[in-house]
Structure formats: structure tokens, C-alpha cells
Amino acid sequence: MADTEPLRRSMLYLAGAYPEMLGIYPRFPADLFCFDLEDGTPPADKVAARERIAEVLRTIPDGAGRERLLRVNGLDTPWGHDDCTAAAQMPLSGVLVPKVEGAGMVRQVEAILNAAGAPQDMRIWCLIETPLGVLRAEEIATASPRVAGLVIGGTDLAETLHVRQTPDRLGVLYALSHTVLVARAHGLAVIDAVHPNYANTDGFAESCAQGVEWGFDGKSVVLPATIAAANAAFGPSEDEIAHARAQVAAAGEAQDGYASLHLAHARRLLAKADHIARQDALRAAL
């Protein structure tokens, strides 16, 4: 893992309707913050919440260099266009766009950001939460150089597929795997959905374990108390780190293809472990 590649083991949604949470966000050990103007903010508060979040972003720096996203409202709502325009002038890593169903939606957001003077490194993240979003995931992933990641919207996805949200998630397994495949094919981040019963710690741990097995980079969370479990699940374990160190130490000059593949994996894991340690040290100093 290169030093410039951010950690994304946990993405904490921070609802714009709760200023007390917004004001202390750097204290939370999440790798990525998503300030939410959509589901986390009622209609009557959306404009005020936009201004509230902008003020927080301007006046309360993270201090640990973590990514900060703004979850905007859809462009088919009264607030979406203004959300994107305002986001262009906020100190953000990117915007998270809901219910993306094709390249056209991505390009609309891109055009608004460009017109509003957004910096070139402001990225677009896309919520995949409908059947069309899944089927057109590759079109979405390649719609713009600004696209940085895909995020699963689990509840809406299950509802639009008419499947039950069961612990094994079999009803949405194809959709999840397909989204991961597309993200990996195009070098994008991919974040698993919020666990529907996030207060159930056993169920949350199982959901994180599934996400790791299926190839996600991290987990969407809404309760700060669940961040540590997501970080632990999506980070390397002590046994994995020890094994990787042994592999690297034992590596000879000449490696066949199979051995080289495993050695590369071990080095990536160790680089990620080092990155986590540095991030933890930065956060502890806040």
C-alpha cells in the first residue's frame, strides 16, 4: 500500500441534523468520515445542515489527514444541485452521490463540480443501491476520472430487489460481489453497507467478516461504538502480520511466479499495517 492510499476500514456517517456529533468528529477512530445531507437530515433542516457542515469543515480540521466526504441529495431533489455546488467550495475529499444508476448521473455531478470551481482532486463516490446501479456499475466506475469509490446502500438495495435482509445476505450476494469485481477491475475503493441491526454486536461482527471475505475495503457505520470492530475486521491481524514478516524475511533473490505473488501480498499487508500504526499515532496525538 502506498503512503498516499488512504485507509478505508470504516466509514462513519455523520448526520447533518446532529451538530453535537459533527463538532467532535475528529475524536472518532474512523478512517473515513461521510457528512450526511441525505438520509441523515430531514427535509426541513437540509439547507441549515448544509451550512452547519460547511462551518464544521472549515473550523474543525481532522488533524490526521483522513478523507471527508459529503453525502449530497439526489439531483432530482430540490437540494441536490445546491449541495454539489456548495461542496465544491468545502475542504472535502469528495462527494457521495445517492442512487447512482448510470454514467449520466456521474457526469451531471462532475459538470456541477467543475462549474462551481471544485479542485481537480475532489472525487466522486457513488452509492450502489438499486438494480440498475448494480447492472451499470462498470459504466458508473468509468464515467469520470473523478470517480474514486463505490459504496453499497444495503437497505435500499434489498428493498428494490424484493429480498429479505437475512444474516447470510444471500439475496444481495451477487450484487455485492459484482460491485466488488467492478471496483477491483478499475482500481476503485469499495465500501460495504451499513449493517441493518447495527446494535447487534454479534451480527455486526458477522457482517464485517463477510465483507472481508467478499473483498470490501471497509464497512459503513453509523454508531461510533462499532468503529473499532470494523477497523479490527478490515485490518490485518497480529497472526497475519507475523506470517507476512516471516514470508518477507525468508524470501530469496529468485522467486517463481507463485512465490512472487504471495510475497507481494505479504508486502502489501505489512505496508497496510505500518500505515495503520502511523494513523493511530496521529489520531492519538489529537
Secondary structure, 3 states (H helix, E strand, C coil): CCCCCCCCCEEEEEECCCHHHHCCHHHCCCCEEEEECCCCCCHHHHHHHHHHHHHHHHHCCCCCCCEEEEECCCCCCCCHHHHHHHHCCCCCCEEEECCCCCHHHHHHHHHHHHHCCCCCCCEEEEEECCHHHHHCHHHHHCCCCCEEEEEECHHHHHHHHCCCCCCCCHHHHHHHHHHHHHHHHCCCEEEECCCCCCCCHHHHHHHHHHHHHHCCCEEEECCHHHHHHHHHHHCCCHHHHHHHHHHHHHCCCCCCHHHHHHHHHHHHHHHHHHHHHHHHHHHHCC
